[in-house]
Amino acid sequence: MKSFGNFKIGWASVSITPDMPVILCGQMYDRVSRYVHDPITATALAIDNGKNSAIMVSCDMTEFDPPLIERIKKKVDGHNGIDSAHLTVGATHTHTSSYFSGDFFKDFKIFLGEDKVPAFDKPDDLLEGEEATQFWLDRISSIIFDAWDSRKPGGIAVMQDYAAIAFNRRPVFKHEDGTEESIMYGACSKDSFVRFEGSSDHSVQTLFTFDENNELTGAIVDVPCPSQIMELHYFISADYWHYARTQIRKKLDKNIFVLPICGAAGDQNPIDLVKFSKTNEKELALWNAQAGEVWCNYDPGEQCNASGERIADAVARAYRRARNRIRHDGVLDYRTVKCSFPIRKVTKADYEEADKLIKDYLKKFPGTKRMDYTDLVKMFEPIGVVSRYKQQNENDKYDFETSIFRIGDAAFASNPFELFVDYSFRIQARSKARNIFIMQLTNGSGGYLPTVEAVNGGSYSSKPASTTVGPDGGDKLVEITIKNIDELFEG
């Protein structure tokens, strides 16, 4: 029997902008924030219908260290009836925010030695370690409690529109011998450019919430694109989502809550590489080097504002149709599915080759001589292969949970990956639900999940070092997601 009842809805939001420097994440070089370009925030929505519930949190962050999710669930579980099994915490995937936990350079230190990785000057007031984790936990738990405790009767309406935000970031190049190679952020201005490896999704899924008088209170907005226009720099920023939230409130003339979701976007970015490459061929080479800050020939603030305006236009168009379809009662069903996928394995020969490469490279740094970030980038792939070989000999499964739930006529499906967009197309095309919100980088961080075409094409985001599972895992995720969505919409 379906969980049908009257909706109660609560919202809350908080700044997670620290008032001291933090280590920024998302690039392969240490970055300590120098200033705040725009604030980073977290937003929570709690909804129930008297029989079931869902709590969603969105953070302006790159991704989550898995123990951080475990700690927030433990912290909020049981508060006034909260079931943390029905909690999802997702990231917008801005590269100008902090992990607030963990250490991105941990594997480099393990395999190369802490005395060999680049040293950097930490300011005395740096927010890091357990202090940073507590900062995040306190703020996220506060909005979960506030959203849950403030639930009041209300309604929802779901609508889809479109905005050109995402572009494929894996162009394909043909070599003189006829072979082809995909290069993430490759310069399309080169004569060898032939096409893009995959497509892009320009849909914008929106779920609007209303109070009992049908006044708009908030919106969940799912855009299948990471917020990565501002990346590479030394400041804090929510990237285009800061501008999108501002523009949405301006377009709708209402100071509503906005909860961003990053849809399936492992092979996407918000930059049109065809046009961008014309004036940034050298800059893209530096971008791919991942060894330091890159200033490109464009205004990132202007680009963010343009993306935000297009999102706001799509949301405004959707709202004009959705406001006449408000439901104050409906289905709310929630299920958590435990998954165990085979990890992507490497061969013993691959391991031995990578292990030798690391050991030989270390010989270049005798005594107290340290590597620079260019050296770390060179070691990223072989370290990934050695680490994977050791991992697969201990446990060849990647265990995670996906939340699949229904709110009214909308289906939501989470995953911890940077999911390539083709998997989302398959889910959306074959599922019974009309409106499906894919939520990547939610409740964990499982690396990229590439397609067969991407694995064949090569490059970062498709090799073992940047992936946990391979295309066979993507196939399994698609089937699990479709099966569970369809069961929620039977009858």
PyMOL commands that set and color helices and strands:
alter all, ss='L'
color gray80, all
select helices_A, chain A and resi 66-76+79-81+84-86+106-112+129-149+240-252+273-279+281-289+300-322+348-362+373-394+421-430+452-457+464-466+471-488
alter helices_A, ss='H'
color red, helices_A
select strands_A, chain A and resi 4-6+8-15+23-25+31-32+35-36+41-48+53-59+87-91+97-98+152-162+167-168+171-174+180-182+193-196+203-211+216-223+235-236+257-262+268-269+329-342+397-407+410-414+418-419+435-439+448-449
alter strands_A, ss='S'
color yellow, strands_A
deselect
rebuild
show_as cartoon
